[in-house]
Amino acid sequence: MSEAGTGGANRAPDGTRIVSVQGLARVEGEGSLRVEVRDGRVHDVELQIYEPPRFFEAFLRGRRAVEAPDLTARICGICPVAYQMSACAAVEDALGLSVGTGIADLRRLLYCGEWLQSHALHVHMLHAPDFFGCQDAVELARIEGAAFERGLALKKLGNQIMETVGGRAVHPINVRVGGFYRAPDRAEVAKLVGRLTDAVESALAVVQWVSGFDFPDVESDYRFVALRQPGRYPMESGRVTSSDGIDVTAAGFADLVTEEHVARSTALHAHLEGGPPYLTGPLARYALNAAELPAPAATAARDAGLGDVCGNPFRSIVVRAVEMVVACHEALALAERYEPPDPPSAVVPARGGSGAGATEAPRGLLLHTYEIDAEGLITDARIVPPTSQNQIVIESDVRRAVEASLDLGDDELTWRSEQAVRNHDPCISCATHFLDVKVHRS
Amino acid sequence: MSQEAPPTLAVWKFASCDGCQLSLLDCEDELLALAGAVRIAHFTEMSRAQTDGPYDVSLVEGSVTTAEDARRIRAIRAASGRVITIGACATSGGVQALRNMAAEGEYTQVVYAHPEYVSTLATSTPISAHVEVDYELHGCPVDRHQLLEVITASLVGRRPVVPDHTVCQQCKGRGAVCVLVAHGTACLGPVTRAGCGALCPSVERGCYGCFGPVGGANTDALAAQLLAQGMEPLDVARLFSTFYAGDEVFGRQAVTLRRRASGEKEPM
């Protein structure tokens, strides 16, 4: 048996030591990582993304703007709700449409389901195995059976929330521009209440479990970018803010972000005006919104020793677990006070316009912008997914992790650098996809 | 079979969203039992551990969009006892098959500043256009219960029990009001393969065909009905060209409707 993370070590004729890996595992999508070490220093790090492009922004042109939520959901099967929510927000912004609190709350409930599903998947199946030296979740389940079963139950509940509100877990069918096709009955949502009550306790136990893992001592002073949504932990709306003072609307953010096409990647690299590379995702949301954590999540974060800002990417698993508490706690509150919005959708005006929408996908900020003509057809679309934005930081994280771990053997060093990628839960399917890791040393 | 080594299962990804593979991980109640019944030999999204072939069963997600992937699927076929394609991308080219209708090069230039960095084919094609496929499971995404049924059936060597009737029939079985007849809502239910459980009509939405055409689908008759209800030909064409745009039946219907629309728009 071979391991994806350890293709074995060899030496190039010039003395460069090469550790190569075919297929970085436990990430969504496909890419490769190449690290070159010369004279005990990391010479170069390249996150290569050769996931075949699927050209969404091209074929959206000429489609009806109201088709955007369903079409863009197919960019990612792990976070389709994020695509639907950002698409709705952008199209509604373009059409000058605002939805009532009933619809907004139901959207947030749906989004809580996706956060819970996606985070439970990443924490238990993709990330935790690294901390136990396991190849995968099946091995982890043998040694941490109870914790793994608890994670599966939380993941399943996330899917059940999406099925209740959205009709199905992967590519929900009930979301539309303006709201929903049909609001679920009170009785359907009420079935979630008991399960969510238990889930809050389970998620708190997950925080406790992961906070006891052994974390490499690596800290970064990240430039964080996340939504801020007054009075709430950010999810389905808000202004885009940064740790260095940016505070703009989604449209303002779209003006600040530029994307660069580099040869090694079919995902564009995003840059933000006036500063160094930036990070979106759980660490960023937490750093910029710790004050908005609901009480049980705030207590759990404090008990887990997270502090106000967490700059250790390996500890992102703890932040994700805290966000699972947020998702369960919020979903419970939303389910308990649920009244079906009537009507379930606002009327979509027949007009054109241009608009932007940003929401918080589980793995980071997701921006959509659309130009829509008077007939309601998309004339231009732009989608900036979280992994495009995080690519440059992921590369510098790998550099830092490798530099701090040069005393490790090849297999462990390779595993460590893979882990530095997995810390950020990259969705290469979103960014476009396939990781195959190569570490070169001399 | 239980006396011998467990059968090996491999999961492969081509151009896709990951949603059909995720459907396997979404089988929370059955996942560990499945992992006990087979040896998962290759499943990059789930495990670092990988074993070289041959594989008893290969599940393939995604469509072929690059020359390298066309080569890779032939190697997977050669190493696999049974190849089962899962989802709209693998069985029909997926939503990315919309490129098949565009002029060559047009799409790359819209998305990428340096089209010369991007090596991609002009078309997105199903796995069956490249190699022999033993079973095709449809859906965008696949239904996870059907996925488990197909895996189970192939492990014990019987044909999977998957319905081959229409969404319409599932809708009637569910007792849902017909959105097409009662509300005049555009619905592909009469021509779409069952499998989802008639989800869209159950939320008073028309079916958008994400399980592809049922065998013998009369799309001409449905298109005529939708046009008679006052839908614009281009909107009917859009309905037929989403997640099964690369399918021969839905794709041809969309092309016919587009031709009709451009004819109608010609100046008098």
Interface residues (C-beta under 8 A of the other chain):
Chain A: M1 S2 E3 A4 G5 Q22 G23 L24 A25 R26 V27 E28 G29 E30 E51 P52 P53 R54 F55 F56 E57 A58 F59 R61 R63 R64 E67 D70 L71 R74 I75 C76 G77 I78 P80 L121 M125 P129 Q135 D136 A137 V138 A141 L152 A153 K155 K156 N159 G167 R168 A169 V170 H171 I173 N174 R176 F180 Y181 R182 E260 H261 V262 A263 T266 L268 E418 C427 S429 H433 F434
Chain B: K13 F14 A15 S16 C17 D18 G19 C20 Q21 L22 S23 L25 D26 E28 D29 L31 L32 A35 I40 T44 E45 M46 S47 R48 A49 Q50 T51 D52 T65 T66 D69 G94 V95 Q96 L98 R99 A102 E106 Y107 T108 V110 V111 Y112 A113 H114 Y117 V118 T120 S124 C140 P141 C196 L199 C200 S202 V203 E204 R205 Y208 C210 D235 R238 T242 F243
